[in-house]
Amino acid sequence: MCCLAGEAVVLAQDDKTGKRERKKNLVVREWNQRQGSNTPYLDHIATYDELGRKTEEIEYASYGQKKRVVYEYEGNSLKCSREIEYDHNNHAARIKKFEYNEDGTKAKQYNYRPNGKLESTKTFEYTNK
């Protein structure tokens, strides 16, 4: 039984690595098409870097860009250190900074206004059932 549990953990890690490998330098475009229309429209774009980390997401509406989120990382870390959310006019609307626990889970999220003023702090707590 112990070996099976260990193998399951290794397989789960391999699966995560495999997903990240497939996302290297990838751009995913999502298109929608209204019922009765022959014209698809762009709904969402996600962009990944050479390490398979998400670097940008853009959500579209009928009028154009609805919002855009840029993800920043420190060095080769796979954990996002900062997110910048832009509004439909491509102006910064919110900045989030993250701290992580030793095990890689999020510890804190700091939400800032575009002027740099701290708006709120979110603390993450993890407990087993």
C-alpha positions in Angstrom: 0.0 0.0 0.0 2.8 2.4 0.9 4.4 2.0 -2.5 1.1 2.6 -4.3 0.5 5.9 -2.4 4.1 7.0 -3.3 3.5 6.1 -6.9 0.3 8.1 -6.9 2.2 11.2 -5.7 4.9 10.7 -8.3 2.2 10.3 -11.0 0.4 13.4 -9.9 3.7 15.3 -10.0 4.5 13.9 -13.5 1.0 14.9 -14.6 1.6 18.5 -13.4 5.0 18.5 -15.1 3.4 17.2 -18.3 0.7 19.9 -18.3 3.4 22.6 -17.8 5.4 21.1 -20.6 2.4 21.3 -23.0 1.9 24.9 -22.1 5.4 26.1 -22.9 5.2 29.1 -25.3 1.5 28.4 -25.8 -1.3 30.9 -26.8 -4.8 29.6 -26.2 -7.6 31.5 -28.0 -11.2 30.8 -27.1 -13.9 31.7 -29.6 -17.7 31.9 -29.1 -20.4 31.8 -31.7 -24.0 32.9 -31.0 -26.8 30.6 -32.0 -28.0 31.5 -35.5 -24.8 33.4 -36.3 -22.1 32.3 -38.7 -19.5 34.7 -37.2 -17.4 33.6 -34.2 -16.0 36.2 -31.9 -12.9 36.1 -29.7 -13.8 35.6 -26.1 -10.5 34.9 -24.2 -6.8 34.6 -24.8 -4.3 33.0 -22.4 -0.5 33.3 -23.0 2.2 31.1 -21.5 6.0 31.6 -21.4 8.9 29.2 -22.1 8.5 27.7 -18.6 4.8 27.0 -19.1 3.8 29.8 -16.7 0.7 31.9 -17.5 1.9 35.4 -18.3 -1.3 37.1 -19.6 -5.0 36.6 -19.8 -7.3 38.8 -21.8 -11.1 38.6 -21.6 -13.2 40.2 -24.4 -16.7 41.5 -24.7 -18.7 42.7 -27.7 -17.1 46.1 -27.4 -13.5 44.8 -27.2 -11.2 44.1 -24.2 -13.1 43.6 -21.0 -10.1 43.1 -18.8 -6.5 41.9 -19.0 -4.4 40.3 -16.3 -0.6 40.2 -16.4 1.2 37.6 -14.2 4.7 38.2 -13.0 7.2 35.8 -11.5 10.5 36.1 -9.6 13.3 34.4 -11.6 12.4 30.9 -12.6 9.8 30.4 -9.8 6.6 28.7 -10.9 4.6 30.8 -8.2 3.1 34.0 -9.3 4.5 36.9 -7.2 2.3 39.7 -8.7 -0.8 40.1 -10.8 -1.8 43.4 -12.4 -5.4 43.6 -13.6 -6.3 46.2 -16.3 -9.7 47.5 -17.1 -11.4 47.8 -20.5 -9.4 50.9 -21.2 -6.2 49.1 -20.4 -5.6 51.1 -17.3 -4.3 49.3 -14.2 -7.3 48.7 -11.9 -5.8 46.4 -9.2 -2.4 45.0 -8.2 -2.1 41.8 -6.2 1.1 40.6 -4.5 1.4 37.1 -3.1 3.4 35.3 -0.3 3.6 31.6 -0.2 4.1 29.0 2.6 7.0 26.5 2.6 4.8 23.9 1.0 4.0 26.2 -2.0 0.5 27.1 -1.0 -0.6 30.7 -0.9 -0.1 32.4 2.5 -1.2 36.0 1.9 -2.5 38.2 -0.9 -2.1 41.9 -0.7 -4.5 44.0 -2.9 -3.3 47.4 -3.9 -4.9 50.3 -5.8 -3.1 51.5 -8.9 -1.7 54.4 -6.9 0.1 51.8 -4.6 -2.1 52.2 -1.6 -2.9 48.9 0.2 -6.6 48.2 -0.1 -6.9 44.9 1.7 -5.1 41.8 2.8 -6.3 38.2 2.4 -4.9 35.4 4.5 -5.2 31.7 3.4 -5.7 29.0 5.9 -5.5 25.3 5.1 -6.9 22.6 7.4 -7.6 18.9 6.8 -11.1 17.6 7.4 
